[in-house]
Amino acid sequence: MVFPFMDNDSCDNLSVLQAETLALSMAIKKIKELNLSIVEIEGDNLCLMNVLICTWNCPWNINLLTSDTLFYIRFLQGLCFRHVVDESRC
């Protein structure tokens, strides 16, 4: 599934980390809306995955987005995050 998150040009200045956090936040909201019970989220952004599992402190530029995402995560019982290595970058 692909969920577009913006229709205007205001996302031109987003960093990769900000864009991935925003996309994940929208996906988490959709997961809750669809009432899915067991979900595994894989991501190649080590920083974002570690922030969401509370291993790392959150960088300031994604703090609000992460807070929003963590709020929705509290309502999901079978959610699992996993970091995967993007082999195309190796």
Buried (B, 14 or more C-beta within 10 A) or exposed (E): EEEEEEEEEEEEEBEEBBBBBBBBBBBBBEBBEEEEEEBEBEBBBEBBBBBBEEEEEBBEEBEEBBEBBBEBBEEBEEBEBEBEEEEEEE
